[in-house]
Amino acid sequence: GRGGGGAGGGGEEVAGMGDVIRTMGSNGGARGGRSGRDGRVLPFPPAPPGGTVGYTMSSSTHRWPEEEPPLKEAPNILIVMFDDAGFGQPSAFGGGIATPSLEKLKATGISYNAFHTTAMCSPTRASLLTGRNHHAVGSGQIAELANAWDGYTGVIPKTAATLPEVLRHYGYATAAFGKDHNTPVDSLGSGPFDRTPTGRGFDHFYGFMAGETSQYEPLLWEGNVQIPTPAAVEGGGAYHLTEDLADKAIGWMRRTKALHPSRPFFVWWTPGAVHGPHHVSARWADRYKGAFSGGWDAYQKETVARQKAMGWLPEEVEPSARPEGLPAWESLSKQERAFQERLMEVYAGFLEHTDYQMGRVVGEVEALGLRNDTLIIDIFSDNGASAEGMGGTVAELNAQNGFTSTVDEQLRVLGGLGGLAAIGGAKTDNMYHAAWAWAGGAPFRFTKLVASDWGGTRTPMVVSWPGRVTPDRTPRRQFHHVNDVAPTVYELLGISPPEVVDGHAQDPIDGVSFVYTFDDAGAAERKETQYFDIMGSRGVYHKGWLASTFGPRAPWEMGAPELAAWDPTQDAWQLYDTRPDYSLARDLSGQPAHAGRLGAMRALADAEFRANKVLPVGGGLYVLLHPAEVKRTSNTQWRLFPGMVYTGGPRSHRDHSRSDHPRSPAITRNYPRSREITR
C-alpha cells in the first residue's frame, strides 16, 4: 500500500489521526534505492528531498535538497577537430600553410606525432566520442553507406554511451558545433531523435548533419530543427559557415557561464572545414600567391626538411615516393600548372581561415578568464588529407560520382565565371588535385581512406591545460588512437567508465588513457594493439609492429570496376617495424627472418576483426556494389506544405551528402503551397 510507511520502509510513524509522516531524508523505496555516487550506474539516483511531509503544511517542513556536485573543480573541456587536413600541412608542425592559432596552442601544451584516426570521418567521430573501436559501435562506414551488418549499421548503440552523455550526468553543460556525420540518414528531420547529436549527449547542437556542405549556403540544423542559412555572420560580413560556427560557440560559452558560472562545459568544435568544397574568399587565398609554384613534389621535400629541422620528425625519416597514378608536377602543361596551383592556394587560404576561427574560440575561453581551468584537445584532422578531388576539380561531386572532366573543360567553365579568380567562391565546388593531398601528408605515402598507412590515419594532436599540463616541446611518440580520448578524460576527472547508462549495460571501453604521457615524454608506451579497417584497407598495430594491406581501391582513381572481383584472402600484406621506420618506408614482409612474425600479425588482425564486428572484410563497400541496398525511404510520393524542404530523399550516398546544396543532384525546393511529388 501507499500508507503506513510500508511502501518503502524507513518511515517514521507519528501518533495522531493515523497520520504517517515520512522523514524524507530516509530514501524510502518509493523513490528507488540509492546505489551511491560512484558512477557505475548513470544517471545518479536523485538526491533525497529535504524536510518532512505531514498531513498539512503546518505539520510539514520544507527544505530544498542539498546535493554535492558529482565533481568538484572540474575543468571545462574543448575538443577541436578539423576535417580532411594533412599531417604535413600546418606550419605548427613544419607544413607550408600558416596556422598561428595552432602554433600558439602548441606552445602552451604538449604535442603528439604518433596519434591516429580511423582514416575516415564518421568512424573517427564515433570512436572518439565513445572510446570504442568504430566497427564495435556500428560505424565501420560513413552514415550514408550503412548496411545491415553489425559493424556497419550507422547507429551508435545504447551500449556505448558517448563522452558528452556521461559528462552531462556529472554536471557538464554540453554543446556541439559543426559537422555531425553520425546521424542515420533515416533519422534526419523526423527522428528518432535519440540518434541525433542532442540524443547522444549534447544539450545543444548547431551545424550540419552530412559528410560535407557548402560554406556559403549550408543546410543548417539547430538541435533537431532545420533552419535557413543566415544572410550574414554576426559581425555583418558575408556569410561563411566556419565563421558562423565560431560565433555560435562563443555565444554559447558566454551564455552558459553567465547563467551558471560554476558549471563546467564540454564543447565539441568540429567545423567540417577543410573538407571539400574548398570555399574561402580571395582575401585569404591570395596570401598564398606563388607559394606553391614549385608543385607538389617540391612541397613534399621542403616539408619533410622543415619537419626534421624543428624536431617534429626523427632525422632518419625517409619521405615517401609519389604513389603510382599521380603525375609528376613537371609533366603538367603550363596552363594546367596554373589551374592546379590556384586550387592549392585556395585550399591553403581555407585552412588558415579555419585556424583563425579556432583561435577566436580559444581566445574567448581566455577572455572569459577560464583558460587555466580548461582542457583543450586539438586533433588536427579526422583523417588524412583527401585525395577525392582526384585530378583537381571545380565540381567535386562530378569527380566523386564518376563524371570525368578534362582540365580544358574546367577552364572553359571557369572562363564564364571570371577565370581562375572564381575558384573558392560561391559558384564553384572546387577541390585540389590528389597529388596535393599526398604531398600534404608528408612524410607518408597515402591519404584519407587508406587505413593501412599512416598517411590515412596519423594526425598531429595538441593537449593544452595550463592548470595541469606543463608545456613541453618534446613530441610524444607513444602510439595512440582516437578511442583513447574518452578514457583519458575519464582519468583526468577521476571517474570510471559507467557500467550501466539509462538502463543499458555498457560495452567495454577499447581505448587506453594517455595521461601517463603528460609529465614524461619518454614514458613506456601502454597501448599495445589497435586494428585499422576502412573499406578493406586494413591492418593491425602491435607493440611497435604494423602488418597491413592496401585494399581494393585507390581513393584518387575514378571508379573501381574491379571491386566485384576482389578477393580479400588474396591481398598481399606488408610488415613494418614502426619504431625505427616512422614513415613506413621499409617493408620487411619479404625477409625470411620475419616470416613468422607476419603470419602471427595476420592472425592477430583476424582475431581483432572478429572481436570488433569488422567482418565481413570490406563490408563497408557493400552498398557501393549493391546501390539498391542503400538505406532509403520506401515512399514514392510526398505531399509537401509551405515551409517544407524537399531533398528527394537519399537516392544515393552522394545525393544525401550534398543535399545541403541547391546545385547538387538532390534538388532543394521550398514550396509556397501544398504540392505532391512523385518519384
C-alpha positions as CSV (number, residue, x, y, z in Angstrom):
1,G,0.0,0.0,0.0
2,R,0.9,3.6,-0.2
3,G,0.3,4.4,3.5
4,G,1.9,3.5,6.8
5,G,5.4,4.0,5.6
6,G,5.3,0.4,4.4
7,A,5.8,1.1,0.8
8,G,9.4,1.8,1.2
9,G,10.3,1.3,4.8
10,G,12.3,3.8,6.8
11,G,9.2,5.9,7.5
12,E,8.6,7.4,11.0
13,E,5.1,6.8,12.4
14,V,3.7,9.7,14.3
15,A,0.7,9.5,16.6
16,G,-2.4,11.5,15.9
17,M,-5.2,10.9,13.4
18,G,-3.3,8.0,11.9
19,D,-1.1,10.5,10.2
20,V,2.1,8.9,8.9
21,I,5.0,11.3,8.3
22,R,8.0,10.2,6.4
23,T,11.3,11.7,7.1
24,M,12.1,12.3,3.5
25,G,15.8,12.0,4.0
26,S,15.4,8.3,4.6
27,N,15.3,7.5,0.9
28,G,12.4,5.1,1.0
29,G,11.7,2.6,-1.7
30,A,9.1,4.8,-3.3
31,R,12.0,6.6,-4.9
32,G,14.2,3.6,-5.5
33,G,17.2,2.6,-3.6
34,R,20.4,4.6,-3.8
35,S,23.5,2.8,-5.1
36,G,25.9,5.5,-4.0
37,R,27.6,8.1,-6.2
38,D,30.4,6.0,-7.6
39,G,29.2,6.4,-11.2
40,R,28.8,2.8,-12.0
41,V,25.2,3.3,-12.8
42,L,24.0,6.5,-14.5
43,P,22.0,8.6,-14.0
44,F,22.8,9.0,-10.4
45,P,19.9,8.3,-8.1
46,P,18.0,11.5,-7.3
47,A,19.0,13.3,-4.1
48,P,16.6,12.7,-1.2
49,P,14.3,15.6,-0.7
50,G,14.9,17.7,2.4
51,G,12.3,18.4,5.1
52,T,9.3,16.3,6.1
53,V,5.8,15.8,4.9
54,G,2.9,15.8,7.2
55,Y,-0.8,15.7,6.7
56,T,-0.9,19.5,6.5
57,M,1.6,22.2,5.5
58,S,1.7,23.4,9.1
59,S,2.8,19.9,10.2
60,S,5.4,19.7,7.4
61,T,8.8,21.3,7.0
62,H,10.2,22.5,3.6
63,R,13.8,22.4,2.7
64,W,15.4,22.1,-0.8
65,P,17.6,19.0,-1.1
66,E,21.3,19.7,-0.6
67,E,23.4,17.8,-3.0
68,E,27.1,17.8,-3.5
69,P,28.1,18.2,-7.2
70,P,29.3,14.9,-8.7
71,L,32.7,16.5,-9.5
72,K,34.5,19.2,-7.6
73,E,36.6,21.8,-9.5
74,A,36.1,20.0,-12.8
75,P,37.8,21.6,-15.8
76,N,36.0,22.9,-18.9
77,I,36.8,20.8,-21.9
78,L,37.1,21.9,-25.5
79,I,37.8,19.3,-28.3
80,V,38.7,20.7,-31.7
81,M,39.0,18.6,-34.8
82,F,39.3,19.8,-38.4
83,D,38.3,17.7,-41.4
84,D,40.5,16.2,-44.2
85,A,43.7,18.1,-43.3
86,G,47.1,16.6,-43.9
87,F,49.9,15.7,-41.4
88,G,52.3,17.9,-43.4
89,Q,50.2,21.0,-43.9
90,P,50.1,23.1,-40.7
91,S,53.0,25.5,-40.1
92,A,52.8,24.4,-36.4
93,F,54.3,21.1,-37.5
94,G,56.5,22.0,-40.4
95,G,53.9,22.5,-43.1
96,G,53.7,25.3,-45.6
97,I,50.3,26.7,-44.5
98,A,50.2,29.3,-41.7
99,T,48.4,28.1,-38.6
100,P,49.3,30.7,-36.0
101,S,46.4,29.7,-33.6
102,L,47.6,26.1,-33.6
103,E,51.2,27.3,-33.0
104,K,50.1,29.3,-30.0
105,L,48.2,26.4,-28.6
106,K,51.1,24.1,-29.1
107,A,53.4,26.5,-27.2
108,T,51.1,26.2,-24.2
109,G,50.9,22.4,-24.1
110,I,52.3,19.1,-25.4
111,S,52.1,17.5,-28.9
112,Y,51.8,14.0,-30.2
113,N,53.3,12.8,-33.5
114,A,52.0,9.2,-33.4
115,F,48.3,9.8,-32.8
116,H,45.8,8.0,-35.1
117,T,42.4,8.3,-36.6
118,T,40.4,5.6,-38.4
119,A,41.1,7.2,-41.9
120,M,37.5,8.3,-42.4
121,C,35.2,10.8,-40.8
122,S,32.1,9.0,-39.4
123,P,34.2,6.2,-38.0
124,T,36.7,8.5,-36.4
125,R,34.0,10.6,-34.7
126,A,32.1,7.6,-33.4
127,S,35.3,6.1,-32.0
128,L,36.4,9.3,-30.4
129,L,33.1,10.1,-28.8
130,T,32.6,6.6,-27.4
131,G,36.1,5.4,-26.5
132,R,35.5,2.3,-28.5
133,N,36.5,0.8,-31.9
134,H,34.5,2.1,-34.8
135,H,33.0,-1.1,-36.0
136,A,32.2,-2.1,-32.4
137,V,29.8,0.9,-32.4
138,G,28.3,0.2,-35.8
139,S,30.4,2.9,-37.6
140,G,32.6,1.0,-40.0
141,Q,31.5,3.2,-42.8
142,I,30.0,6.7,-43.3
143,A,26.4,7.1,-42.2
144,E,25.1,7.3,-45.8
145,L,26.7,3.9,-46.7
146,A,25.3,2.0,-43.8
147,N,24.2,-1.6,-44.2
148,A,22.6,-4.3,-42.0
149,W,25.8,-6.0,-40.8
150,D,26.5,-5.2,-37.1
151,G,29.7,-3.2,-37.8
152,Y,28.2,-1.0,-40.4
153,T,24.7,-0.1,-39.3
154,G,25.5,3.6,-38.9
155,V,23.7,3.6,-35.5
156,I,25.8,4.1,-32.3
157,P,24.3,1.6,-29.9
158,K,22.9,2.5,-26.4
159,T,25.5,0.1,-25.0
160,A,28.2,2.6,-26.0
161,A,27.4,5.9,-24.2
162,T,29.3,8.9,-25.6
163,L,31.6,11.1,-23.7
164,P,29.1,14.0,-23.5
165,E,26.4,11.6,-22.4
166,V,28.5,10.6,-19.4
167,L,29.8,14.1,-18.6
168,R,26.3,15.5,-18.7
169,H,25.4,13.2,-15.8
170,Y,28.4,14.6,-14.0
171,G,27.0,18.2,-14.2
172,Y,28.6,19.3,-17.5
173,A,26.8,21.6,-20.0
174,T,27.5,20.1,-23.4
175,A,27.4,21.6,-26.9
176,A,28.5,20.6,-30.4
177,F,29.2,23.0,-33.3
178,G,29.9,22.0,-36.9
179,K,29.8,18.7,-38.6
180,D,27.8,15.7,-37.4
181,H,28.3,12.7,-39.6
182,N,26.9,10.1,-37.2
183,T,23.1,10.6,-37.5
184,P,21.4,7.8,-39.5
185,V,20.0,9.2,-42.8
186,D,16.5,7.9,-41.9
187,S,16.5,10.0,-38.7
188,L,17.1,13.4,-40.3
189,G,14.3,15.7,-39.6
190,S,11.8,13.1,-38.4
191,G,13.6,11.1,-35.7
192,P,14.0,9.1,-33.7
193,F,15.9,12.0,-32.2
194,D,17.9,9.9,-29.7
195,R,20.2,9.2,-32.7
196,T,21.0,12.8,-33.4
197,P,23.5,14.9,-31.5
198,T,21.1,16.1,-28.9
199,G,20.1,12.4,-28.4
200,R,23.8,11.4,-27.9
201,G,24.6,13.7,-25.0
202,F,24.7,17.2,-26.4
203,D,22.4,19.8,-24.8
204,H,22.9,22.0,-27.9
205,F,23.8,21.4,-31.5
206,Y,24.4,23.9,-34.3
207,G,25.8,22.8,-37.6
208,F,25.1,20.3,-40.4
209,M,24.4,16.6,-40.5
210,A,26.1,15.2,-43.5
211,G,29.5,14.4,-45.0
212,E,30.1,17.9,-46.3
213,T,28.4,21.2,-47.1
214,S,28.8,24.5,-48.8
215,Q,30.5,27.2,-46.7
216,Y,28.2,29.8,-48.3
217,E,24.8,28.1,-48.4
218,P,24.8,25.1,-45.9
219,L,21.8,23.2,-44.8
220,L,21.8,24.0,-41.2
221,W,20.3,22.4,-38.1
222,E,19.8,23.9,-34.7
223,G,19.0,21.0,-32.4
224,N,16.7,18.9,-34.5
225,V,15.2,21.7,-36.4
226,Q,16.3,22.7,-39.9
227,I,16.9,26.5,-40.1
228,P,17.6,28.8,-43.0
229,T,21.1,29.9,-43.8
230,P,21.8,33.3,-42.2
231,A,22.3,36.2,-44.6
232,A,25.4,37.3,-42.9
233,V,27.7,36.4,-39.9
234,E,27.1,38.1,-36.6
235,G,29.5,40.9,-37.3
236,G,27.7,41.8,-40.5
237,G,30.1,40.3,-43.1
238,A,29.3,38.0,-45.9
239,Y,28.2,34.6,-44.6
240,H,30.7,31.8,-44.2
241,L,29.9,28.7,-42.2
242,T,33.2,28.3,-40.3
243,E,32.9,31.9,-39.1
244,D,29.3,31.3,-38.1
245,L,30.3,28.2,-36.1
246,A,32.9,30.2,-34.2
247,D,30.3,32.9,-33.5
248,K,27.8,30.4,-32.2
249,A,30.4,28.6,-30.0
250,I,31.5,31.9,-28.5
251,G,27.9,33.0,-27.8
252,W,27.0,29.7,-26.2
253,M,30.0,29.7,-23.9
254,R,29.1,33.3,-22.8
255,R,25.5,32.4,-22.1
256,T,26.5,29.2,-20.2
257,K,28.9,31.0,-17.9
258,A,26.6,34.0,-17.4
259,L,23.8,31.8,-16.2
260,H,25.8,29.0,-14.5
261,P,29.3,30.3,-13.7
262,S,30.3,27.3,-11.7
263,R,29.1,24.7,-14.2
264,P,31.8,23.2,-16.4
265,F,31.3,22.9,-20.1
266,F,32.2,20.4,-22.8
267,V,32.4,21.9,-26.2
268,W,32.9,19.8,-29.4
269,W,34.0,22.2,-32.2
270,T,34.4,20.3,-35.4
271,P,33.7,22.8,-38.2
272,G,33.7,20.5,-41.2
273,A,36.5,22.6,-42.8
274,V,38.7,21.8,-44.7
275,H,36.6,19.1,-46.3
276,G,35.7,19.9,-49.9
277,P,34.3,22.0,-51.3
278,H,37.2,24.4,-50.5
279,H,35.4,27.7,-50.1
280,V,37.1,30.8,-48.9
281,S,37.4,34.4,-50.1
282,A,40.2,35.6,-52.3
283,R,41.4,37.8,-49.3
284,W,42.6,34.6,-47.7
285,A,43.6,32.6,-50.8
286,D,45.7,35.4,-52.3
287,R,48.0,35.3,-49.3
288,Y,49.5,32.2,-51.0
289,K,50.0,33.7,-54.4
290,G,53.1,31.9,-55.8
291,A,53.7,29.9,-52.6
292,F,53.1,26.6,-54.4
293,S,54.6,27.3,-57.8
294,G,57.2,24.6,-57.3
295,G,54.5,22.0,-57.3
296,W,53.6,19.1,-55.1
297,D,56.9,17.2,-55.5
298,A,58.9,20.1,-54.2
299,Y,56.3,20.8,-51.5
300,Q,56.7,17.3,-50.1
301,K,60.5,17.5,-49.9
302,E,60.5,21.0,-48.4
303,T,58.0,20.0,-45.8
304,V,60.0,16.9,-44.7
305,A,63.1,19.1,-44.3
306,R,61.2,21.6,-42.1
307,Q,59.6,18.8,-40.0
308,K,63.1,17.4,-39.3
309,A,64.6,20.8,-38.6
310,M,62.1,21.6,-36.0
311,G,62.4,18.1,-34.3
312,W,58.9,17.0,-35.2
313,L,60.3,14.0,-37.2
314,P,63.2,11.8,-36.4
315,E,66.2,12.7,-38.5
316,E,66.3,9.3,-40.2
317,V,62.8,9.6,-41.6
318,E,62.5,8.8,-45.3
319,P,60.0,10.7,-47.4
320,S,57.6,8.6,-49.4
321,A,57.6,8.2,-53.2
322,R,54.7,9.6,-55.1
323,P,52.1,6.9,-55.5
324,E,51.6,5.3,-58.8
325,G,48.9,7.0,-60.9
326,L,49.7,10.5,-59.6
327,P,51.7,12.6,-62.1
328,A,54.9,14.4,-61.6
329,W,54.5,18.2,-61.4
330,E,57.0,18.7,-64.3
331,S,54.8,16.6,-66.6
332,L,51.9,19.1,-66.5
333,S,51.4,21.8,-69.1
334,K,51.9,25.4,-68.1
335,Q,48.2,26.0,-68.3
336,E,47.4,23.1,-66.1
337,R,50.0,24.1,-63.5
338,A,48.3,27.4,-63.1
339,F,45.0,25.7,-62.5
340,Q,46.4,23.2,-60.0
341,E,48.4,25.9,-58.3
342,R,45.3,28.1,-57.7
343,L,43.4,25.1,-56.3
344,M,46.1,24.7,-53.7
345,E,46.3,28.4,-52.9
346,V,42.6,28.4,-52.2
347,Y,42.9,25.3,-50.0
348,A,45.7,26.9,-48.1
349,G,43.7,30.1,-47.5
350,F,40.8,27.9,-46.4
351,L,43.0,26.1,-43.8
352,E,44.5,29.3,-42.5
353,H,41.0,30.8,-42.2
354,T,39.8,27.8,-40.3
355,D,42.8,28.1,-37.9
356,Y,41.9,31.7,-37.4
357,Q,38.3,30.8,-36.4
358,M,39.6,28.2,-34.0
359,G,41.8,30.8,-32.5
360,R,38.7,33.0,-31.9
361,V,37.1,30.2,-29.9
362,V,40.2,29.6,-27.8
363,G,40.6,33.3,-27.4
364,E,37.1,33.6,-26.0
365,V,38.0,30.9,-23.3
366,E,40.9,33.2,-22.4
367,A,38.7,36.3,-22.4
368,L,36.3,34.6,-20.0
369,G,39.1,34.0,-17.6
370,L,38.8,30.3,-18.0
371,R,42.0,29.3,-19.8
372,N,43.8,28.0,-16.8
373,D,40.9,25.7,-16.0
374,T,40.2,24.4,-19.5
375,L,41.5,21.3,-21.0
376,I,41.9,21.7,-24.8
377,I,42.5,18.7,-27.0
378,D,43.1,19.7,-30.6
379,I,43.1,16.7,-33.0
380,F,44.3,18.3,-36.2
381,S,42.1,16.2,-38.5
382,D,39.6,13.3,-38.5
383,N,41.7,11.5,-41.2
384,G,44.5,12.2,-43.6
385,A,44.4,14.7,-46.5
386,S,41.7,13.9,-49.0
387,A,42.5,12.7,-52.5
388,E,38.9,12.8,-53.5
389,G,39.5,15.8,-55.7
390,M,41.2,13.3,-58.0
391,G,42.6,15.3,-60.9
392,G,41.6,18.7,-59.4
393,T,38.1,20.0,-60.0
394,V,35.7,22.9,-59.7
395,A,32.8,20.4,-59.3
396,E,34.0,17.9,-56.8
397,L,30.8,15.8,-56.8
398,N,31.2,15.2,-60.5
399,A,34.6,13.6,-59.9
400,Q,33.4,11.6,-57.0
401,N,30.4,10.3,-58.9
402,G,32.5,9.2,-61.9
403,F,31.8,12.1,-64.3
404,T,35.1,12.9,-65.9
405,S,36.1,16.4,-66.9
406,T,39.3,17.4,-68.5
407,V,41.3,20.4,-67.3
408,D,40.5,22.2,-70.6
409,E,36.7,21.7,-70.0
410,Q,37.0,23.0,-66.5
411,L,38.9,26.0,-67.6
412,R,36.2,26.8,-70.2
413,V,33.6,26.7,-67.4
414,L,35.8,29.0,-65.3
415,G,36.1,31.3,-68.2
416,G,32.4,32.0,-68.0
417,L,32.7,32.6,-64.3
418,G,35.6,35.0,-64.3
419,G,38.6,32.7,-64.7
420,L,40.8,31.3,-62.0
421,A,39.7,34.0,-59.6
422,A,36.3,32.3,-59.3
423,I,37.9,29.3,-57.6
424,G,36.9,29.3,-53.9
425,G,33.8,31.4,-54.5
426,A,30.1,30.5,-54.3
427,K,29.9,29.5,-58.0
428,T,32.4,26.6,-57.7
429,D,32.7,23.5,-55.6
430,N,36.4,23.2,-56.0
431,M,38.8,20.6,-54.6
432,Y,42.5,20.2,-55.2
433,H,44.4,17.5,-57.0
434,A,45.1,14.2,-55.2
435,A,48.8,14.8,-55.5
436,W,48.5,17.9,-53.3
437,A,46.9,15.6,-50.7
438,W,49.8,13.1,-51.0
439,A,52.3,16.0,-50.6
440,G,50.3,17.4,-47.7
441,G,50.5,14.1,-45.9
442,A,54.3,14.3,-45.8
443,P,56.3,12.2,-45.0
444,F,53.7,9.5,-45.5
445,R,52.7,7.6,-48.7
446,F,49.0,7.7,-48.9
447,T,45.9,9.6,-48.0
448,K,42.4,9.6,-46.4
449,L,40.6,6.3,-46.8
450,V,43.8,4.3,-46.8
451,A,43.7,2.8,-43.3
452,S,46.8,0.6,-43.9
453,D,49.1,3.6,-44.0
454,W,49.9,6.5,-41.6
455,G,49.0,8.9,-44.4
456,G,45.4,7.9,-43.9
457,T,45.4,7.6,-40.1
458,R,48.1,9.7,-38.5
459,T,47.4,13.3,-37.4
460,P,49.1,15.8,-35.1
461,M,47.5,16.3,-31.7
462,V,47.9,19.0,-29.1
463,V,46.9,18.8,-25.4
464,S,46.8,22.1,-23.5
465,W,45.7,22.7,-19.9
466,P,47.7,25.4,-18.2
467,G,46.4,24.4,-14.8
468,R,47.6,20.8,-15.1
469,V,49.9,20.2,-18.1
470,T,53.4,21.7,-18.2
471,P,54.3,22.9,-21.7
472,D,57.0,20.8,-23.3
473,R,58.3,21.0,-26.9
474,T,59.4,17.3,-26.9
475,P,57.0,15.4,-29.2
476,R,55.2,12.4,-27.6
477,R,55.9,9.4,-29.8
478,Q,53.7,6.9,-28.0
479,F,51.2,5.2,-30.3
480,H,47.7,6.3,-29.5
481,H,44.3,6.4,-31.2
482,V,41.1,8.5,-31.2
483,N,39.5,5.8,-29.0
484,D,41.9,6.8,-26.2
485,V,40.5,10.3,-25.8
486,A,37.4,9.3,-23.7
487,P,39.3,7.2,-21.2
488,T,41.9,10.0,-20.9
489,V,39.2,12.5,-20.0
490,Y,37.7,10.0,-17.5
491,E,41.0,9.5,-15.8
492,L,41.7,13.2,-15.6
493,L,38.3,13.7,-14.0
494,G,38.8,10.8,-11.6
495,I,35.7,8.9,-12.8
496,S,35.3,5.3,-14.0
497,P,33.5,4.5,-17.3
498,P,30.0,3.6,-16.2
499,E,28.7,0.0,-16.3
500,V,25.1,1.0,-16.9
501,V,23.7,4.1,-18.6
502,D,20.0,4.8,-18.8
503,G,19.3,1.1,-18.1
504,H,21.7,-0.2,-20.8
505,A,24.7,-2.3,-19.7
506,Q,27.7,-0.8,-21.3
507,D,30.2,-2.4,-23.7
508,P,33.9,-2.3,-22.6
509,I,36.0,0.7,-23.4
510,D,38.6,-0.1,-26.0
511,G,40.8,2.9,-25.6
512,V,43.8,3.4,-23.3
513,S,44.3,6.7,-21.4
514,F,47.4,8.7,-22.4
515,V,47.5,10.7,-19.2
516,Y,50.8,8.9,-18.4
517,T,52.5,10.8,-21.2
518,F,51.7,14.3,-19.8
519,D,54.6,14.5,-17.5
520,D,57.0,12.1,-19.2
521,A,57.7,12.4,-22.9
522,G,59.7,9.2,-22.8
523,A,57.2,7.1,-20.9
524,A,56.9,3.5,-22.0
525,E,54.0,3.0,-24.4
526,R,50.9,1.5,-22.8
527,K,48.7,0.9,-25.9
528,E,49.7,-2.5,-27.3
529,T,47.2,-3.3,-30.0
530,Q,45.0,-1.4,-32.5
531,Y,43.4,-2.6,-35.7
532,F,42.6,-0.5,-38.7
533,D,40.0,-1.0,-41.4
534,I,38.2,1.2,-43.9
535,M,36.5,-0.5,-46.9
536,G,39.0,-3.3,-46.9
537,S,42.2,-1.2,-46.5
538,R,43.3,-2.7,-43.2
539,G,46.0,-3.7,-40.8
540,V,46.9,-4.2,-37.1
541,Y,49.4,-2.5,-34.9
542,H,51.0,-4.5,-32.1
543,K,53.9,-3.5,-29.8
544,G,55.6,-1.3,-32.4
545,W,54.9,-3.5,-35.5
546,L,52.4,-2.9,-38.2
547,A,51.0,-5.5,-40.6
548,S,48.8,-4.1,-43.3
549,T,47.3,-4.4,-46.8
550,F,46.3,-1.5,-49.1
551,G,42.9,-2.9,-50.1
552,P,40.9,-2.9,-53.3
553,R,40.7,0.7,-54.3
554,A,42.9,3.9,-54.5
555,P,41.0,7.0,-53.4
556,W,42.5,9.1,-56.2
557,E,41.3,6.8,-59.0
558,M,37.8,7.3,-60.5
559,G,35.6,4.3,-60.2
560,A,36.6,0.8,-59.1
561,P,35.2,-1.7,-61.6
562,E,37.4,-4.4,-60.1
563,L,35.7,-4.3,-56.7
564,A,33.2,-7.1,-57.6
565,A,36.0,-9.5,-58.4
566,W,38.1,-8.5,-55.3
567,D,39.1,-11.5,-53.1
568,P,40.5,-10.2,-49.8
569,T,42.1,-13.5,-49.0
570,Q,44.5,-12.9,-51.9
571,D,45.6,-9.5,-50.7
572,A,49.4,-9.0,-50.3
573,W,50.4,-7.9,-46.8
574,Q,53.3,-5.7,-45.7
575,L,55.2,-5.7,-42.4
576,Y,56.8,-2.7,-40.8
577,D,58.9,-2.1,-37.6
578,T,57.4,1.3,-36.9
579,R,59.8,2.5,-34.3
580,P,62.9,2.8,-36.5
581,D,60.7,3.3,-39.6
582,Y,58.5,6.3,-38.8
583,S,57.2,6.8,-42.3
584,L,56.7,3.0,-43.2
585,A,59.3,3.2,-45.9
586,R,60.8,-0.3,-45.4
587,D,58.6,-3.3,-46.0
588,L,60.0,-6.3,-44.1
589,S,57.5,-8.9,-45.3
590,G,59.8,-10.4,-47.8
591,Q,62.6,-11.1,-45.3
592,P,62.7,-14.7,-44.2
593,A,63.7,-13.6,-40.7
594,H,60.2,-12.1,-40.3
595,A,58.1,-14.6,-42.0
596,G,56.8,-16.0,-38.7
597,R,56.0,-12.5,-37.4
598,L,54.0,-11.6,-40.4
599,G,51.9,-14.8,-40.0
600,A,51.3,-14.1,-36.4
601,M,50.3,-10.5,-37.1
602,R,47.8,-11.5,-39.7
603,A,46.3,-14.0,-37.3
604,L,46.1,-11.2,-34.7
605,A,44.4,-8.9,-37.3
606,D,41.8,-11.6,-38.0
607,A,41.1,-12.0,-34.2
608,E,40.6,-8.3,-33.8
609,F,38.3,-8.2,-36.9
610,R,36.1,-10.9,-35.4
611,A,36.1,-9.4,-31.9
612,N,35.1,-5.9,-33.2
613,K,32.4,-6.7,-35.8
614,V,34.7,-5.9,-38.8
615,L,33.6,-9.0,-40.7
616,P,32.9,-9.5,-43.5
617,V,36.1,-7.9,-44.6
618,G,35.3,-5.0,-46.9
619,G,31.8,-4.9,-45.6
620,G,31.8,-1.1,-45.9
621,L,31.8,-1.5,-49.7
622,Y,28.6,-3.4,-49.9
623,V,26.2,-0.6,-50.9
624,L,28.7,0.6,-53.5
625,L,28.4,-2.7,-55.1
626,H,24.7,-3.0,-54.4
627,P,23.3,0.5,-54.6
628,A,19.7,-0.7,-54.5
629,E,20.5,-1.7,-50.9
630,V,21.3,1.8,-49.6
631,K,19.1,2.8,-46.7
632,R,16.3,4.8,-48.2
633,T,12.7,5.7,-47.8
634,S,10.1,3.4,-49.3
635,N,7.9,6.4,-50.2
636,T,7.2,7.1,-53.8
637,Q,5.1,10.2,-53.2
638,W,5.3,13.1,-50.8
639,R,2.7,15.8,-50.0
640,L,4.6,18.9,-49.0
641,F,3.4,22.1,-47.4
642,P,4.6,25.7,-47.1
643,G,8.0,26.0,-45.4
644,M,8.9,22.4,-46.0
645,V,12.1,21.4,-47.9
646,Y,12.2,18.6,-50.4
647,T,15.6,17.0,-51.0
648,G,14.4,13.9,-52.9
649,G,15.3,11.6,-50.1
650,P,18.8,9.9,-50.1
651,R,18.8,8.3,-53.5
652,S,22.5,7.7,-53.2
653,H,25.1,8.4,-50.6
654,R,26.4,11.3,-52.6
655,D,23.0,12.8,-53.1
656,H,22.5,12.8,-49.3
657,S,25.9,14.1,-48.5
658,R,25.3,17.2,-50.6
659,S,21.6,17.5,-50.3
660,D,22.5,20.7,-48.5
661,H,23.5,22.3,-51.7
662,P,20.9,23.6,-54.2
663,R,23.1,22.7,-57.2
664,S,23.6,19.0,-56.1
665,P,21.6,16.2,-57.7
666,A,19.2,16.2,-54.8
667,I,17.4,19.4,-55.7
668,T,16.2,21.5,-52.7
669,R,13.0,23.4,-53.2
670,N,10.9,25.5,-50.8
671,Y,7.2,25.1,-51.7
672,P,4.8,28.0,-51.2
673,R,1.7,25.8,-51.3
674,S,0.7,22.2,-50.9
675,R,2.2,20.1,-53.7
676,E,2.6,16.4,-54.4
677,I,5.9,15.0,-55.6
678,T,6.1,11.6,-57.3
679,R,9.4,9.9,-57.7
